[in-house]
Amino acid sequence: MTASELAVDGVTLTAGAHPLVQDVSLTARPGEVIGLVGPNGSGKSSLLRAVYRVLRPRAGCVRVDGSDAWSLPVRRLARTMAAVVQEGGGDIDLTTREVVAMGRTPHKRLLAGDTAEDARLIETALASVDAIDFADRPFDRLSGGERRRVLIARALAQQPSLLVLDEPTNHLDIRHQLEVLGVLRQLPATVLVALHDLNLAAYYCDRLYVLREGEVAASGPPAEVLTPELLRTVYGVEGEVAVHPRTGAPHVTFLPGNCGR
């Protein structure tokens, strides 16, 4: 599998007359992990919806490997891109393993059963998110964190060359946050991921795009983007940014009680 290239070029999104995202451009080169960060309401989820074809841009375009994502046949796009959204998956009347197996659908003919290779990929995906122990439990009886891991496993089983994730670490304990992001870091795919935790974003992402009020406020490697000034102007808080002595990544420490606005 060859990792895809993603290009978002001047995308503007609206909800009626209300602007959600204004003239946003970003690139994700093959194999990169690109982090999308910013305060609540800054447009992260809206931008991701434009990438995985739920919210059509009012202006601009989204290209995957040079082709307009909104013009690609659904099946072809599903073989290229997988998405993990914030919603918990609803009351799906399937087992965990059956939900993960849905990720193989784009690669199979209608009504075709699982092959030995499908079974292997499903088990590998379950193991990668530590879900083997509840693989046969009903999905609708899982906790929020367990459901999250299963939906990530479904996306992994899809074997995408481009993976788009909206807050994949929500509801996960610290161990599983680190495990999931570690898996994403090692994928032979391009990853676009929205994250709230700036320290996780700094460690696992190659580059960051910071959104503020629907526009790109800063972009670049974490060490260049994460500064006390950015924390103050974008997040409205005071903080310090230092190099972590063990990881070498930028590490943000917030100063409680000191707001930057």
C-alpha positions as CSV (number, residue, x, y, z in Angstrom):
1,M,0.0,0.0,0.0
2,T,1.3,3.4,-1.0
3,A,0.4,6.4,1.3
4,S,-1.7,9.1,-0.3
5,E,-1.1,12.8,-0.7
6,L,-3.8,15.2,0.6
7,A,-4.2,18.8,-0.5
8,V,-6.8,21.1,0.9
9,D,-6.8,24.2,-1.2
10,G,-8.7,27.4,-0.1
11,V,-11.6,25.6,1.4
12,T,-14.5,27.7,2.7
13,L,-17.4,26.1,4.6
14,T,-20.6,27.6,5.8
15,A,-23.8,26.6,7.6
16,G,-26.4,28.8,6.0
17,A,-25.0,32.3,6.3
18,H,-22.7,31.3,9.2
19,P,-19.0,30.8,8.2
20,L,-17.4,27.7,9.6
21,V,-14.0,27.6,7.8
22,Q,-12.6,30.4,5.7
23,D,-10.0,29.9,2.9
24,V,-8.1,27.1,4.7
25,S,-5.3,25.3,2.9
26,L,-3.2,22.5,4.1
27,T,-1.1,19.6,2.8
28,A,-0.3,16.2,4.0
29,R,2.6,14.5,2.2
30,P,2.6,10.7,1.8
31,G,3.3,9.1,5.1
32,E,3.1,12.2,7.3
33,V,1.0,12.5,10.4
34,I,-0.6,16.0,10.4
35,G,-2.2,17.3,13.5
36,L,-5.1,19.7,13.5
37,V,-5.4,21.7,16.7
38,G,-7.2,24.7,18.0
39,P,-9.9,25.7,20.6
40,N,-13.4,24.3,20.5
41,G,-15.4,25.9,17.7
42,S,-12.3,26.7,15.7
43,G,-13.4,24.6,12.7
44,K,-11.4,21.4,13.1
45,S,-14.4,19.0,12.8
46,S,-15.9,21.0,10.0
47,L,-12.7,20.9,8.0
48,L,-12.4,17.1,8.5
49,R,-16.0,16.7,7.3
50,A,-15.0,18.4,4.0
51,V,-12.1,16.0,3.6
52,Y,-14.2,12.8,4.2
53,R,-17.0,14.1,2.1
54,V,-19.8,15.0,4.5
55,L,-19.7,18.8,4.2
56,R,-19.3,20.1,0.7
57,P,-17.0,23.2,0.4
58,R,-18.7,26.4,-0.7
59,A,-15.3,27.3,-2.2
60,G,-12.0,25.6,-2.7
61,C,-11.3,21.9,-3.2
62,V,-10.0,18.8,-1.5
63,R,-7.6,16.6,-3.6
64,V,-6.4,13.1,-2.8
65,D,-3.5,12.0,-4.9
66,G,-4.3,14.9,-7.3
67,S,-7.9,14.0,-7.8
68,D,-10.9,16.0,-6.5
69,A,-12.1,13.9,-3.6
70,W,-15.7,15.0,-4.2
71,S,-15.6,13.7,-7.8
72,L,-14.2,10.3,-7.0
73,P,-16.5,7.2,-7.1
74,V,-17.6,6.2,-3.6
75,R,-16.1,2.8,-3.8
76,R,-12.8,4.1,-5.0
77,L,-12.6,6.7,-2.3
78,A,-13.5,4.1,0.4
79,R,-10.5,2.0,-0.8
80,T,-8.3,5.0,-0.3
81,M,-9.7,6.9,2.7
82,A,-11.0,5.9,6.1
83,A,-12.5,8.2,8.7
84,V,-13.1,7.9,12.4
85,V,-15.6,10.6,13.5
86,Q,-16.5,11.8,17.0
87,E,-19.9,10.1,17.1
88,G,-19.9,6.8,19.0
89,G,-21.3,4.6,16.3
90,G,-24.9,4.5,17.6
91,D,-26.7,1.3,18.6
92,I,-25.2,-1.1,16.1
93,D,-26.7,-4.6,16.6
94,L,-23.4,-6.4,15.8
95,T,-20.5,-7.8,17.7
96,T,-17.2,-6.0,18.0
97,R,-15.6,-8.3,15.5
98,E,-18.5,-7.8,13.0
99,V,-18.1,-4.0,13.3
100,V,-14.4,-4.3,12.6
101,A,-15.1,-6.6,9.6
102,M,-17.2,-3.8,8.1
103,G,-13.8,-2.2,7.3
104,R,-13.2,-4.8,4.7
105,T,-16.4,-4.1,2.7
106,P,-14.8,-1.7,0.1
107,H,-12.4,-4.4,-0.9
108,K,-15.0,-7.1,-1.5
109,R,-17.6,-7.9,-4.0
110,L,-21.3,-7.6,-3.0
111,L,-22.3,-10.4,-0.6
112,A,-18.8,-11.9,-0.6
113,G,-17.7,-13.7,2.6
114,D,-14.6,-13.0,4.5
115,T,-11.4,-14.6,3.2
116,A,-8.5,-15.9,5.3
117,E,-6.8,-12.6,4.5
118,D,-9.8,-10.6,5.7
119,A,-9.8,-12.6,8.9
120,R,-6.1,-11.9,9.5
121,L,-6.5,-8.2,9.0
122,I,-9.5,-8.1,11.3
123,E,-7.7,-9.9,14.1
124,T,-4.6,-7.6,13.6
125,A,-6.8,-4.5,13.8
126,L,-8.5,-5.8,17.0
127,A,-5.1,-6.6,18.5
128,S,-3.7,-3.2,17.6
129,V,-6.3,-1.4,19.8
130,D,-6.3,-4.0,22.6
131,A,-9.8,-5.2,21.7
132,I,-9.3,-9.0,21.4
133,D,-10.8,-9.6,24.8
134,F,-14.2,-8.2,23.9
135,A,-14.2,-9.1,20.2
136,D,-17.4,-11.2,20.6
137,R,-19.3,-8.8,22.9
138,P,-22.2,-6.8,21.4
139,F,-20.9,-3.4,20.3
140,D,-23.9,-1.6,21.8
141,R,-22.9,-2.8,25.3
142,L,-19.3,-1.5,25.2
143,S,-18.2,1.6,27.1
144,G,-17.5,4.8,25.2
145,G,-13.8,4.2,25.2
146,E,-14.2,0.6,24.0
147,R,-16.4,1.7,21.2
148,R,-13.9,4.3,20.2
149,R,-11.2,1.7,19.9
150,V,-13.4,-0.6,17.9
151,L,-14.2,2.2,15.4
152,I,-10.5,2.9,15.0
153,A,-9.9,-0.8,14.5
154,R,-12.6,-0.8,11.8
155,A,-10.7,2.0,10.0
156,L,-7.4,0.1,10.3
157,A,-9.0,-3.0,8.8
158,Q,-10.0,-0.9,5.8
159,Q,-6.3,-0.5,5.1
160,P,-6.6,3.1,3.9
161,S,-3.8,5.0,2.3
162,L,-5.3,8.1,3.9
163,L,-6.7,8.0,7.4
164,V,-8.7,11.0,8.9
165,L,-9.6,11.0,12.6
166,D,-11.5,13.5,14.7
167,E,-10.4,13.4,18.3
168,P,-9.5,9.6,18.3
169,T,-8.3,9.8,21.9
170,N,-11.6,11.0,23.3
171,H,-12.9,8.7,26.1
172,L,-9.6,6.7,26.1
173,D,-7.5,6.3,29.2
174,I,-3.9,7.3,29.1
175,R,-2.5,3.9,28.1
176,H,-4.9,3.5,25.2
177,Q,-4.3,7.1,24.0
178,L,-0.6,6.3,23.7
179,E,-1.2,2.9,22.1
180,V,-3.6,4.3,19.5
181,L,-1.4,7.2,18.6
182,G,1.6,4.9,18.4
183,V,-0.3,2.7,16.0
184,L,-1.1,5.7,13.8
185,R,2.5,6.8,13.9
186,Q,3.6,3.5,12.5
187,L,1.0,3.1,9.7
188,P,2.1,3.0,6.1
189,A,-0.5,5.7,5.4
190,T,-1.0,9.4,5.5
191,V,-2.8,10.6,8.7
192,L,-4.8,13.7,9.4
193,V,-5.9,13.9,13.0
194,A,-7.6,16.5,15.1
195,L,-6.4,16.5,18.7
196,H,-7.0,18.6,21.8
197,D,-4.0,17.5,23.7
198,L,-1.1,19.7,22.5
199,N,1.6,17.5,24.1
200,L,0.3,14.4,22.3
201,A,0.1,16.4,19.1
202,A,3.7,17.7,19.6
203,Y,5.1,14.2,20.1
204,Y,3.2,12.2,17.5
205,C,2.7,14.7,14.6
206,D,5.2,15.7,12.0
207,R,3.5,19.1,11.4
208,L,0.6,21.0,13.0
209,Y,-2.1,23.3,11.6
210,V,-3.6,25.6,14.3
211,L,-7.1,26.8,13.6
212,R,-8.6,29.8,15.2
213,E,-12.1,31.1,14.3
214,G,-12.1,29.0,11.1
215,E,-8.8,30.2,9.8
216,V,-5.2,28.9,9.9
217,A,-3.4,30.8,12.7
218,A,-0.1,28.9,12.4
219,S,1.4,25.9,10.7
220,G,4.6,24.0,10.7
221,P,6.7,21.6,12.8
222,P,5.5,21.4,16.5
223,A,8.7,23.0,17.7
224,E,8.1,26.1,15.5
225,V,4.3,26.3,16.1
226,L,3.9,25.8,19.8
227,T,5.1,29.0,21.5
228,P,3.9,30.9,24.6
229,E,2.6,33.7,22.2
230,L,0.5,31.2,20.3
231,L,-1.0,29.8,23.5
232,R,-1.8,33.3,24.5
233,T,-3.4,34.5,21.3
234,V,-5.1,31.4,20.1
235,Y,-6.1,29.7,23.4
236,G,-6.2,32.7,25.7
237,V,-4.0,31.1,28.3
238,E,-0.5,31.6,29.6
239,G,1.9,28.8,29.3
240,E,5.5,27.7,28.9
241,V,7.0,25.6,26.2
242,A,10.2,23.6,26.7
243,V,12.0,20.7,25.1
244,H,11.1,17.5,27.0
245,P,14.4,16.0,28.3
246,R,13.5,12.4,27.4
247,T,11.4,12.7,24.2
248,G,13.0,15.8,22.7
249,A,9.5,17.0,21.7
250,P,8.1,20.4,22.7
251,H,6.3,20.1,26.0
252,V,3.6,22.6,27.0
253,T,2.9,23.5,30.6
254,F,-0.1,25.7,31.3
255,L,0.0,28.2,34.1
256,P,-3.3,27.9,36.1
257,G,-5.1,31.2,36.8
258,N,-3.3,33.2,34.2
259,C,-5.4,33.9,31.1
260,G,-3.9,35.6,28.2
261,R,-6.9,37.6,27.2
